[in-house]
Amino acid sequence: DTEVTQTPKHLVMGMTNKKSLKCEQHMGHRAMYWYKQKAKKPPELMFVYSYEKLSINESVPSRFSPECPNSSLLNLHLHALQPEDSALYLCASSHSPTRGAFETQYFGPGTRLLVL
Amino acid sequence: AQTVTQSQPEMSVQEAETVTLSCTYDTSENNYYLFWYKQPPSRQMILVIRQEAYKQQNATENRFSVNFQKAAKSFSLKISDSQLGDTAMYFCAFMKLGETSGSRLTFGEGTQLTVNP
């Protein structure tokens, strides 16, 4: 089973709203990722959690706040977003065969976000 | 730093025909994986095939196979017996092995493949 789930599927929010995206996997993967993807472009890495610790932050604006409450769950908290933040937000996870390097990433279906 | 280049922004193929998507990459690393992911209009990024750089044998998954030329840094995807469901954006991706902070992927710009009935 290589399933990563994401909720909600679609989200519309105003620039003053606070919302959260949720990602879940039960594959025992210990790295989880957030990506932002614009139409017809490859995904851009935002954050990586490795063993529940933030390991990579690709200089993402502070209006995006990630959280990893446990090894199966990853959240992305959104606050005061701009219209240019409208995009598809993808979550992924990957496994480390030994406690060390991580391997293949498996992606969730994404959340389509529209900021008005 | 690694770069991945997909030189064909769009391709089309007739149903049941064979099509090859190109990908080249540049790296100084020796230990890495290469991937093809597909992203249909439904938007989920789906792993198609993986190639370990240390393996000389080309990876195959049913109708999908790769031609991995390590010296030339080329990694093309062949889709045989194309089906309408193969219509998608295809991304080639590079991953350096050994990163403990997470497996960082470098993507190409993608090839939009359309399978025509």
Boltz contact constraints between the chains, C-beta under 6 A:
constraints:
  - contact:
      token1: [A, 31]
      token2: [B, 102]
      max_distance: 6.0
  - contact:
      token1: [A, 42]
      token2: [B, 91]
      max_distance: 6.0
  - contact:
      token1: [A, 42]
      token2: [B, 107]
      max_distance: 6.0
  - contact:
      token1: [A, 42]
      token2: [B, 110]
      max_distance: 6.0
  - contact:
      token1: [A, 48]
      token2: [B, 102]
      max_distance: 6.0
  - contact:
      token1: [A, 50]
      token2: [B, 101]
      max_distance: 6.0
  - contact:
      token1: [A, 50]
      token2: [B, 102]
      max_distance: 6.0
  - contact:
      token1: [A, 55]
      token2: [B, 101]
      max_distance: 6.0
  - contact:
      token1: [A, 55]
      token2: [B, 102]
      max_distance: 6.0
  - contact:
      token1: [A, 56]
      token2: [B, 101]
      max_distance: 6.0
  - contact:
      token1: [A, 56]
      token2: [B, 102]
      max_distance: 6.0
  - contact:
      token1: [A, 88]
      token2: [B, 43]
      max_distance: 6.0
  - contact:
      token1: [A, 94]
      token2: [B, 103]
      max_distance: 6.0
  - contact:
      token1: [A, 100]
      token2: [B, 100]
      max_distance: 6.0
  - contact:
      token1: [A, 101]
      token2: [B, 97]
      max_distance: 6.0
  - contact:
      token1: [A, 101]
      token2: [B, 98]
      max_distance: 6.0
  - contact:
      token1: [A, 101]
      token2: [B, 99]
      max_distance: 6.0
  - contact:
      token1: [A, 101]
      token2: [B, 100]
      max_distance: 6.0
  - contact:
      token1: [A, 102]
      token2: [B, 102]
      max_distance: 6.0
  - contact:
      token1: [A, 102]
      token2: [B, 103]
      max_distance: 6.0
  - contact:
      token1: [A, 103]
      token2: [B, 103]
      max_distance: 6.0
  - contact:
      token1: [A, 104]
      token2: [B, 50]
      max_distance: 6.0
  - contact:
      token1: [A, 105]
      token2: [B, 103]
      max_distance: 6.0
  - contact:
      token1: [A, 107]
      token2: [B, 45]
      max_distance: 6.0
  - contact:
      token1: [A, 109]
      token2: [B, 44]
      max_distance: 6.0
  - contact:
      token1: [A, 110]
      token2: [B, 43]
      max_distance: 6.0
